[in-house]
Amino acid sequence: PRHKCGNHKSCPPNYFAFKIVSGAANVVGPSICFDDRILMSSVKNNIGRGLNIALVNGTDGKLLKTGTFDMYSG
């Protein structure tokens, strides 16, 4: 069976599924999936070098904001 965000198991009721995948240098970009929706990815063109952050409402699961923090350049 298919589970949300491609996880190996289903989440219990009243929990959100998520999956965070790190990138590989500048070849493969990172991605963030939350409740079976891709929030950040190279396809959506909203990722960057460093830390990629997605702020999600913990009650309803709606995306509030995304951002990147470039830890390399300071």
mmCIF file as gemmi writes it, N, C-alpha and C atoms, coordinates in Angstrom:
data_model
loop_
_atom_site.group_PDB
_atom_site.id
_atom_site.type_symbol
_atom_site.label_atom_id
_atom_site.label_alt_id
_atom_site.label_comp_id
_atom_site.label_asym_id
_atom_site.label_entity_id
_atom_site.label_seq_id
_atom_site.pdbx_PDB_ins_code
_atom_site.Cartn_x
_atom_site.Cartn_y
_atom_site.Cartn_z
_atom_site.occupancy
_atom_site.B_iso_or_equiv
_atom_site.pdbx_formal_charge
_atom_site.auth_seq_id
_atom_site.auth_asym_id
_atom_site.pdbx_PDB_model_num
ATOM 1 N N . PRO Axp A 1 ? 0.827 -1.213 0 1 0 ? 1 A 1
ATOM 2 C CA . PRO Axp A 1 ? 0 0 0 1 0 ? 1 A 1
ATOM 3 C C . PRO Axp A 1 ? 0.859 1.261 0 1 0 ? 1 A 1
ATOM 4 N N . ARG Axp A 2 ? 0.329 2.321 -0.555 1 0 ? 2 A 1
ATOM 5 C CA . ARG Axp A 2 ? 1.035 3.597 -0.589 1 0 ? 2 A 1
ATOM 6 C C . ARG Axp A 2 ? 0.692 4.408 0.645 1 0 ? 2 A 1
ATOM 7 N N . HIS Axp A 3 ? 1.73 4.961 1.277 1 0 ? 3 A 1
ATOM 8 C CA . HIS Axp A 3 ? 1.539 5.799 2.454 1 0 ? 3 A 1
ATOM 9 C C . HIS Axp A 3 ? 1.92 7.234 2.121 1 0 ? 3 A 1
ATOM 10 N N . LYS Axp A 4 ? 1.405 8.182 2.872 1 0 ? 4 A 1
ATOM 11 C CA . LYS Axp A 4 ? 1.652 9.601 2.608 1 0 ? 4 A 1
ATOM 12 C C . LYS Axp A 4 ? 3.147 9.896 2.605 1 0 ? 4 A 1
ATOM 13 N N . CYS Axp A 5 ? 3.557 10.741 1.685 1 0 ? 5 A 1
ATOM 14 C CA . CYS Axp A 5 ? 4.943 11.176 1.506 1 0 ? 5 A 1
ATOM 15 C C . CYS Axp A 5 ? 5.902 10.028 1.206 1 0 ? 5 A 1
ATOM 16 N N . GLY Axp A 6 ? 5.377 8.877 0.817 1 0 ? 6 A 1
ATOM 17 C CA . GLY Axp A 6 ? 6.232 7.746 0.484 1 0 ? 6 A 1
ATOM 18 C C . GLY Axp A 6 ? 6.868 7.082 1.69 1 0 ? 6 A 1
ATOM 19 N N . ASN Axp A 7 ? 6.314 7.289 2.879 1 0 ? 7 A 1
ATOM 20 C CA . ASN Axp A 7 ? 6.856 6.67 4.087 1 0 ? 7 A 1
ATOM 21 C C . ASN Axp A 7 ? 6.568 5.172 4.094 1 0 ? 7 A 1
ATOM 22 N N . HIS Axp A 8 ? 7.289 4.449 4.949 1 0 ? 8 A 1
ATOM 23 C CA . HIS Axp A 8 ? 7.145 2.997 5.021 1 0 ? 8 A 1
ATOM 24 C C . HIS Axp A 8 ? 5.915 2.562 5.804 1 0 ? 8 A 1
ATOM 25 N N . LYS Axp A 9 ? 5.433 3.425 6.712 1 0 ? 9 A 1
ATOM 26 C CA . LYS Axp A 9 ? 4.262 3.089 7.518 1 0 ? 9 A 1
ATOM 27 C C . LYS Axp A 9 ? 3.302 4.271 7.528 1 0 ? 9 A 1
ATOM 28 N N . SER Axp A 10 ? 2.045 3.998 7.824 1 0 ? 10 A 1
ATOM 29 C CA . SER Axp A 10 ? 1.054 5.048 7.978 1 0 ? 10 A 1
ATOM 30 C C . SER Axp A 10 ? 1.195 5.68 9.353 1 0 ? 10 A 1
ATOM 31 N N . CYS Axp A 11 ? 0.812 6.944 9.45 1 0 ? 11 A 1
ATOM 32 C CA . CYS Axp A 11 ? 0.821 7.634 10.738 1 0 ? 11 A 1
ATOM 33 C C . CYS Axp A 11 ? -0.461 7.316 11.491 1 0 ? 11 A 1
ATOM 34 N N . PRO Axp A 12 ? -0.411 7.366 12.819 1 0 ? 12 A 1
ATOM 35 C CA . PRO Axp A 12 ? -1.634 7.174 13.606 1 0 ? 12 A 1
ATOM 36 C C . PRO Axp A 12 ? -2.632 8.299 13.328 1 0 ? 12 A 1
ATOM 37 N N . PRO Axp A 13 ? -3.89 8.095 13.678 1 0 ? 13 A 1
ATOM 38 C CA . PRO Axp A 13 ? -4.877 9.169 13.507 1 0 ? 13 A 1
ATOM 39 C C . PRO Axp A 13 ? -4.453 10.432 14.261 1 0 ? 13 A 1
ATOM 40 N N . ASN Axp A 14 ? -4.814 11.582 13.719 1 0 ? 14 A 1
ATOM 41 C CA . ASN Axp A 14 ? -4.499 12.896 14.303 1 0 ? 14 A 1
ATOM 42 C C . ASN Axp A 14 ? -3.011 13.242 14.279 1 0 ? 14 A 1
ATOM 43 N N . TYR Axp A 15 ? -2.242 12.587 13.405 1 0 ? 15 A 1
ATOM 44 C CA . TYR Axp A 15 ? -0.838 12.912 13.201 1 0 ? 15 A 1
ATOM 45 C C . TYR Axp A 15 ? -0.629 13.251 11.73 1 0 ? 15 A 1
ATOM 46 N N . PHE Axp A 16 ? 0.364 14.09 11.458 1 0 ? 16 A 1
ATOM 47 C CA . PHE Axp A 16 ? 0.712 14.445 10.086 1 0 ? 16 A 1
ATOM 48 C C . PHE Axp A 16 ? 1.91 13.619 9.638 1 0 ? 16 A 1
ATOM 49 N N . ALA Axp A 17 ? 1.881 13.166 8.4 1 0 ? 17 A 1
ATOM 50 C CA . ALA Axp A 17 ? 3.03 12.488 7.804 1 0 ? 17 A 1
ATOM 51 C C . ALA Axp A 17 ? 3.961 13.538 7.221 1 0 ? 17 A 1
ATOM 52 N N . PHE Axp A 18 ? 5.27 13.314 7.335 1 0 ? 18 A 1
ATOM 53 C CA . PHE Axp A 18 ? 6.228 14.207 6.701 1 0 ? 18 A 1
ATOM 54 C C . PHE Axp A 18 ? 7.48 13.433 6.316 1 0 ? 18 A 1
ATOM 55 N N . LYS Axp A 19 ? 8.21 13.98 5.362 1 0 ? 19 A 1
ATOM 56 C CA . LYS Axp A 19 ? 9.473 13.394 4.935 1 0 ? 19 A 1
ATOM 57 C C . LYS Axp A 19 ? 10.377 14.52 4.476 1 0 ? 19 A 1
ATOM 58 N N . ILE Axp A 20 ? 11.581 14.543 5.022 1 0 ? 20 A 1
ATOM 59 C CA . ILE Axp A 20 ? 12.578 15.549 4.659 1 0 ? 20 A 1
ATOM 60 C C . ILE Axp A 20 ? 13.754 14.815 4.04 1 0 ? 20 A 1
ATOM 61 N N . VAL Axp A 21 ? 14.115 15.203 2.818 1 0 ? 21 A 1
ATOM 62 C CA . VAL Axp A 21 ? 15.21 14.553 2.106 1 0 ? 21 A 1
ATOM 63 C C . VAL Axp A 21 ? 16.306 15.583 1.858 1 0 ? 21 A 1
ATOM 64 N N . SER Axp A 22 ? 17.514 15.252 2.286 1 0 ? 22 A 1
ATOM 65 C CA . SER Axp A 22 ? 18.656 16.136 2.097 1 0 ? 22 A 1
ATOM 66 C C . SER Axp A 22 ? 19.117 16.074 0.643 1 0 ? 22 A 1
ATOM 67 N N . GLY Axp A 23 ? 19.719 17.143 0.181 1 0 ? 23 A 1
ATOM 68 C CA . GLY Axp A 23 ? 20.245 17.173 -1.178 1 0 ? 23 A 1
ATOM 69 C C . GLY Axp A 23 ? 21.604 16.503 -1.264 1 0 ? 23 A 1
ATOM 70 N N . ALA Axp A 24 ? 22.106 16.383 -2.487 1 0 ? 24 A 1
ATOM 71 C CA . ALA Axp A 24 ? 23.425 15.804 -2.733 1 0 ? 24 A 1
ATOM 72 C C . ALA Axp A 24 ? 24.248 16.815 -3.511 1 0 ? 24 A 1
ATOM 73 N N . ALA Axp A 25 ? 25.053 17.585 -2.77 1 0 ? 25 A 1
ATOM 74 C CA . ALA Axp A 25 ? 25.877 18.654 -3.362 1 0 ? 25 A 1
ATOM 75 C C . ALA Axp A 25 ? 24.989 19.563 -4.196 1 0 ? 25 A 1
ATOM 76 N N . ASN Axp A 26 ? 25.396 19.863 -5.416 1 0 ? 26 A 1
ATOM 77 C CA . ASN Axp A 26 ? 24.552 20.698 -6.278 1 0 ? 26 A 1
ATOM 78 C C . ASN Axp A 26 ? 23.911 19.87 -7.392 1 0 ? 26 A 1
ATOM 79 N N . VAL Axp A 27 ? 23.879 18.532 -7.188 1 0 ? 27 A 1
ATOM 80 C CA . VAL Axp A 27 ? 23.324 17.628 -8.194 1 0 ? 27 A 1
ATOM 81 C C . VAL Axp A 27 ? 21.843 17.371 -7.941 1 0 ? 27 A 1
ATOM 82 N N . VAL Axp A 28 ? 21.498 17 -6.703 1 0 ? 28 A 1
ATOM 83 C CA . VAL Axp A 28 ? 20.117 16.704 -6.331 1 0 ? 28 A 1
ATOM 84 C C . VAL Axp A 28 ? 19.724 17.645 -5.201 1 0 ? 28 A 1
ATOM 85 N N . GLY Axp A 29 ? 18.648 18.365 -5.381 1 0 ? 29 A 1
ATOM 86 C CA . GLY Axp A 29 ? 18.211 19.305 -4.368 1 0 ? 29 A 1
ATOM 87 C C . GLY Axp A 29 ? 17.417 18.635 -3.262 1 0 ? 29 A 1
ATOM 88 N N . PRO Axp A 30 ? 17.306 19.302 -2.11 1 0 ? 30 A 1
ATOM 89 C CA . PRO Axp A 30 ? 16.512 18.765 -1.013 1 0 ? 30 A 1
ATOM 90 C C . PRO Axp A 30 ? 15.024 18.869 -1.303 1 0 ? 30 A 1
ATOM 91 N N . SER Axp A 31 ? 14.222 18.173 -0.501 1 0 ? 31 A 1
ATOM 92 C CA . SER Axp A 31 ? 12.767 18.298 -0.634 1 0 ? 31 A 1
ATOM 93 C C . SER Axp A 31 ? 12.115 18.102 0.725 1 0 ? 31 A 1
ATOM 94 N N . ILE Axp A 32 ? 10.975 18.746 0.897 1 0 ? 32 A 1
ATOM 95 C CA . ILE Axp A 32 ? 10.183 18.613 2.116 1 0 ? 32 A 1
ATOM 96 C C . ILE Axp A 32 ? 8.764 18.26 1.699 1 0 ? 32 A 1
ATOM 97 N N . CYS Axp A 33 ? 8.276 17.113 2.198 1 0 ? 33 A 1
ATOM 98 C CA . CYS Axp A 33 ? 6.91 16.678 1.958 1 0 ? 33 A 1
ATOM 99 C C . CYS Axp A 33 ? 6.173 16.709 3.286 1 0 ? 33 A 1
ATOM 100 N N . PHE Axp A 34 ? 4.955 17.234 3.285 1 0 ? 34 A 1
ATOM 101 C CA . PHE Axp A 34 ? 4.152 17.296 4.504 1 0 ? 34 A 1
ATOM 102 C C . PHE Axp A 34 ? 2.722 16.922 4.168 1 0 ? 34 A 1
ATOM 103 N N . ASP Axp A 35 ? 2.219 15.892 4.806 1 0 ? 35 A 1
ATOM 104 C CA . ASP Axp A 35 ? 0.856 15.401 4.611 1 0 ? 35 A 1
ATOM 105 C C . ASP Axp A 35 ? 0.546 15.154 3.13 1 0 ? 35 A 1
ATOM 106 N N . ASP Axp A 36 ? 1.517 14.54 2.448 1 0 ? 36 A 1
ATOM 107 C CA . ASP Axp A 36 ? 1.416 14.155 1.036 1 0 ? 36 A 1
ATOM 108 C C . ASP Axp A 36 ? 1.436 15.341 0.069 1 0 ? 36 A 1
ATOM 109 N N . ARG Axp A 37 ? 1.926 16.498 0.513 1 0 ? 37 A 1
ATOM 110 C CA . ARG Axp A 37 ? 2.105 17.667 -0.359 1 0 ? 37 A 1
ATOM 111 C C . ARG Axp A 37 ? 3.576 18.061 -0.352 1 0 ? 37 A 1
ATOM 112 N N . ILE Axp A 38 ? 4.153 18.231 -1.532 1 0 ? 38 A 1
ATOM 113 C CA . ILE Axp A 38 ? 5.535 18.694 -1.621 1 0 ? 38 A 1
ATOM 114 C C . ILE Axp A 38 ? 5.528 20.192 -1.315 1 0 ? 38 A 1
ATOM 115 N N . LEU Axp A 39 ? 6.208 20.582 -0.23 1 0 ? 39 A 1
ATOM 116 C CA . LEU Axp A 39 ? 6.259 21.987 0.154 1 0 ? 39 A 1
ATOM 117 C C . LEU Axp A 39 ? 7.452 22.698 -0.458 1 0 ? 39 A 1
ATOM 118 N N . MET Axp A 40 ? 8.587 22.004 -0.51 1 0 ? 40 A 1
ATOM 119 C CA . MET Axp A 40 ? 9.805 22.596 -1.059 1 0 ? 40 A 1
ATOM 120 C C . MET Axp A 40 ? 10.522 21.549 -1.906 1 0 ? 40 A 1
ATOM 121 N N . SER Axp A 41 ? 10.98 21.954 -3.087 1 0 ? 41 A 1
ATOM 122 C CA . SER Axp A 41 ? 11.745 21.049 -3.95 1 0 ? 41 A 1
ATOM 123 C C . SER Axp A 41 ? 12.361 21.858 -5.085 1 0 ? 41 A 1
ATOM 124 N N . SER Axp A 42 ? 13.268 21.224 -5.816 1 0 ? 42 A 1
ATOM 125 C CA . SER Axp A 42 ? 13.876 21.902 -6.96 1 0 ? 42 A 1
ATOM 126 C C . SER Axp A 42 ? 12.848 22.112 -8.066 1 0 ? 42 A 1
ATOM 127 N N . VAL Axp A 43 ? 11.854 21.235 -8.153 1 0 ? 43 A 1
ATOM 128 C CA . VAL Axp A 43 ? 10.799 21.397 -9.159 1 0 ? 43 A 1
ATOM 129 C C . VAL Axp A 43 ? 9.976 22.66 -8.873 1 0 ? 43 A 1
ATOM 130 N N . LYS Axp A 44 ? 9.697 22.917 -7.599 1 0 ? 44 A 1
ATOM 131 C CA . LYS Axp A 44 ? 8.942 24.112 -7.218 1 0 ? 44 A 1
ATOM 132 C C . LYS Axp A 44 ? 9.829 25.368 -7.23 1 0 ? 44 A 1
ATOM 133 N N . ASN Axp A 45 ? 11.142 25.167 -7.367 1 0 ? 45 A 1
ATOM 134 C CA . ASN Axp A 45 ? 12.11 26.258 -7.435 1 0 ? 45 A 1
ATOM 135 C C . ASN Axp A 45 ? 12.056 27.149 -6.189 1 0 ? 45 A 1
ATOM 136 N N . ASN Axp A 46 ? 11.899 26.523 -5.01 1 0 ? 46 A 1
ATOM 137 C CA . ASN Axp A 46 ? 11.875 27.314 -3.781 1 0 ? 46 A 1
ATOM 138 C C . ASN Axp A 46 ? 12.856 26.785 -2.731 1 0 ? 46 A 1
ATOM 139 N N . ILE Axp A 47 ? 13.966 26.196 -3.187 1 0 ? 47 A 1
ATOM 140 C CA . ILE Axp A 47 ? 15.009 25.723 -2.284 1 0 ? 47 A 1
ATOM 141 C C . ILE Axp A 47 ? 16.267 26.518 -2.523 1 0 ? 47 A 1
ATOM 142 N N . GLY Axp A 48 ? 17.184 26.44 -1.578 1 0 ? 48 A 1
ATOM 143 C CA . GLY Axp A 48 ? 18.444 27.141 -1.726 1 0 ? 48 A 1
ATOM 144 C C . GLY Axp A 48 ? 19.547 26.42 -0.987 1 0 ? 48 A 1
ATOM 145 N N . ARG Axp A 49 ? 20.742 26.962 -1.098 1 0 ? 49 A 1
ATOM 146 C CA . ARG Axp A 49 ? 21.907 26.4 -0.412 1 0 ? 49 A 1
ATOM 147 C C . ARG Axp A 49 ? 21.757 26.663 1.087 1 0 ? 49 A 1
ATOM 148 N N . GLY Axp A 50 ? 22.062 25.665 1.894 1 0 ? 50 A 1
ATOM 149 C CA . GLY Axp A 50 ? 21.996 25.821 3.346 1 0 ? 50 A 1
ATOM 150 C C . GLY Axp A 50 ? 20.773 25.143 3.929 1 0 ? 50 A 1
ATOM 151 N N . LEU Axp A 51 ? 20.17 25.778 4.939 1 0 ? 51 A 1
ATOM 152 C CA . LEU Axp A 51 ? 18.991 25.211 5.599 1 0 ? 51 A 1
ATOM 153 C C . LEU Axp A 51 ? 17.73 25.664 4.895 1 0 ? 51 A 1
ATOM 154 N N . ASN Axp A 52 ? 16.885 24.719 4.558 1 0 ? 52 A 1
ATOM 155 C CA . ASN Axp A 52 ? 15.593 25.012 3.94 1 0 ? 52 A 1
ATOM 156 C C . ASN Axp A 52 ? 14.522 24.744 4.985 1 0 ? 52 A 1
ATOM 157 N N . ILE Axp A 53 ? 13.695 25.747 5.245 1 0 ? 53 A 1
ATOM 158 C CA . ILE Axp A 53 ? 12.725 25.684 6.331 1 0 ? 53 A 1
ATOM 159 C C . ILE Axp A 53 ? 11.315 25.885 5.786 1 0 ? 53 A 1
ATOM 160 N N . ALA Axp A 54 ? 10.377 25.07 6.278 1 0 ? 54 A 1
ATOM 161 C CA . ALA Axp A 54 ? 8.965 25.244 5.961 1 0 ? 54 A 1
ATOM 162 C C . ALA Axp A 54 ? 8.213 25.394 7.283 1 0 ? 54 A 1
ATOM 163 N N . LEU Axp A 55 ? 7.486 26.486 7.429 1 0 ? 55 A 1
ATOM 164 C CA . LEU Axp A 55 ? 6.69 26.736 8.625 1 0 ? 55 A 1
ATOM 165 C C . LEU Axp A 55 ? 5.254 26.312 8.344 1 0 ? 55 A 1
ATOM 166 N N . VAL Axp A 56 ? 4.756 25.373 9.158 1 0 ? 56 A 1
ATOM 167 C CA . VAL Axp A 56 ? 3.443 24.78 8.933 1 0 ? 56 A 1
ATOM 168 C C . VAL Axp A 56 ? 2.599 24.964 10.191 1 0 ? 56 A 1
ATOM 169 N N . ASN Axp A 57 ? 1.33 25.3 10.015 1 0 ? 57 A 1
ATOM 170 C CA . ASN Axp A 57 ? 0.4 25.396 11.13 1 0 ? 57 A 1
ATOM 171 C C . ASN Axp A 57 ? 0.189 23.992 11.7 1 0 ? 57 A 1
ATOM 172 N N . GLY Axp A 58 ? 0.473 23.809 12.982 1 0 ? 58 A 1
ATOM 173 C CA . GLY Axp A 58 ? 0.393 22.501 13.607 1 0 ? 58 A 1
ATOM 174 C C . GLY Axp A 58 ? -1.025 21.997 13.823 1 0 ? 58 A 1
ATOM 175 N N . THR Axp A 59 ? -2.012 22.873 13.69 1 0 ? 59 A 1
ATOM 176 C CA . THR Axp A 59 ? -3.398 22.468 13.891 1 0 ? 59 A 1
ATOM 177 C C . THR Axp A 59 ? -4.038 21.944 12.615 1 0 ? 59 A 1
ATOM 178 N N . ASP Axp A 60 ? -3.898 22.716 11.541 1 0 ? 60 A 1
ATOM 179 C CA . ASP Axp A 60 ? -4.572 22.331 10.294 1 0 ? 60 A 1
ATOM 180 C C . ASP Axp A 60 ? -3.617 21.882 9.191 1 0 ? 60 A 1
ATOM 181 N N . GLY Axp A 61 ? -2.298 22.001 9.395 1 0 ? 61 A 1
ATOM 182 C CA . GLY Axp A 61 ? -1.325 21.534 8.418 1 0 ? 61 A 1
ATOM 183 C C . GLY Axp A 61 ? -1.105 22.452 7.236 1 0 ? 61 A 1
ATOM 184 N N . LYS Axp A 62 ? -1.609 23.67 7.288 1 0 ? 62 A 1
ATOM 185 C CA . LYS Axp A 62 ? -1.434 24.601 6.165 1 0 ? 62 A 1
ATOM 186 C C . LYS Axp A 62 ? -0.047 25.228 6.199 1 0 ? 62 A 1
ATOM 187 N N . LEU Axp A 63 ? 0.535 25.362 5.016 1 0 ? 63 A 1
ATOM 188 C CA . LEU Axp A 63 ? 1.84 25.986 4.879 1 0 ? 63 A 1
ATOM 189 C C . LEU Axp A 63 ? 1.722 27.478 5.138 1 0 ? 63 A 1
ATOM 190 N N . LEU Axp A 64 ? 2.552 27.998 6.039 1 0 ? 64 A 1
ATOM 191 C CA . LEU Axp A 64 ? 2.536 29.42 6.359 1 0 ? 64 A 1
ATOM 192 C C . LEU Axp A 64 ? 3.639 30.188 5.647 1 0 ? 64 A 1
ATOM 193 N N . LYS Axp A 65 ? 4.845 29.592 5.602 1 0 ? 65 A 1
ATOM 194 C CA . LYS Axp A 65 ? 5.974 30.313 5.02 1 0 ? 65 A 1
ATOM 195 C C . LYS Axp A 65 ? 7.113 29.343 4.73 1 0 ? 65 A 1
ATOM 196 N N . THR Axp A 66 ? 7.906 29.634 3.71 1 0 ? 66 A 1
ATOM 197 C CA . THR Axp A 66 ? 9.118 28.877 3.44 1 0 ? 66 A 1
ATOM 198 C C . THR Axp A 66 ? 10.285 29.847 3.388 1 0 ? 66 A 1
ATOM 199 N N . GLY Axp A 67 ? 11.467 29.335 3.631 1 0 ? 67 A 1
ATOM 200 C CA . GLY Axp A 67 ? 12.653 30.184 3.576 1 0 ? 67 A 1
ATOM 201 C C . GLY Axp A 67 ? 13.925 29.351 3.571 1 0 ? 67 A 1
ATOM 202 N N . THR Axp A 68 ? 15.019 29.992 3.222 1 0 ? 68 A 1
ATOM 203 C CA . THR Axp A 68 ? 16.316 29.336 3.236 1 0 ? 68 A 1
ATOM 204 C C . THR Axp A 68 ? 17.305 30.199 4.019 1 0 ? 68 A 1
ATOM 205 N N . PHE Axp A 69 ? 18.233 29.546 4.665 1 0 ? 69 A 1
ATOM 206 C CA . PHE Axp A 69 ? 19.286 30.225 5.407 1 0 ? 69 A 1
ATOM 207 C C . PHE Axp A 69 ? 20.618 29.696 4.871 1 0 ? 69 A 1
ATOM 208 N N . ASP Axp A 70 ? 21.378 30.549 4.21 1 0 ? 70 A 1
ATOM 209 C CA . ASP Axp A 70 ? 22.653 30.16 3.616 1 0 ? 70 A 1
ATOM 210 C C . ASP Axp A 70 ? 23.709 30.137 4.71 1 0 ? 70 A 1
ATOM 211 N N . MET Axp A 71 ? 24.031 28.961 5.209 1 0 ? 71 A 1
ATOM 212 C CA . MET Axp A 71 ? 25.004 28.811 6.288 1 0 ? 71 A 1
ATOM 213 C C . MET Axp A 71 ? 26.44 28.876 5.768 1 0 ? 71 A 1
ATOM 214 N N . TYR Axp A 72 ? 26.633 28.768 4.468 1 0 ? 72 A 1
ATOM 215 C CA . TYR Axp A 72 ? 27.984 28.769 3.907 1 0 ? 72 A 1
ATOM 216 C C . TYR Axp A 72 ? 28.544 30.179 3.825 1 0 ? 72 A 1
ATOM 217 N N . SER Axp A 73 ? 27.733 31.105 3.346 1 0 ? 73 A 1
ATOM 218 C CA . SER Axp A 73 ? 28.231 32.463 3.135 1 0 ? 73 A 1
ATOM 219 C C . SER Axp A 73 ? 28.181 33.295 4.406 1 0 ? 73 A 1
ATOM 220 N N . GLY Axp A 74 ? 27.531 32.771 5.451 1 0 ? 74 A 1
ATOM 221 C CA . GLY Axp A 74 ? 27.476 33.496 6.714 1 0 ? 74 A 1
ATOM 222 C C . GLY Axp A 74 ? 26.289 34.394 6.767 1 0 ? 74 A 1
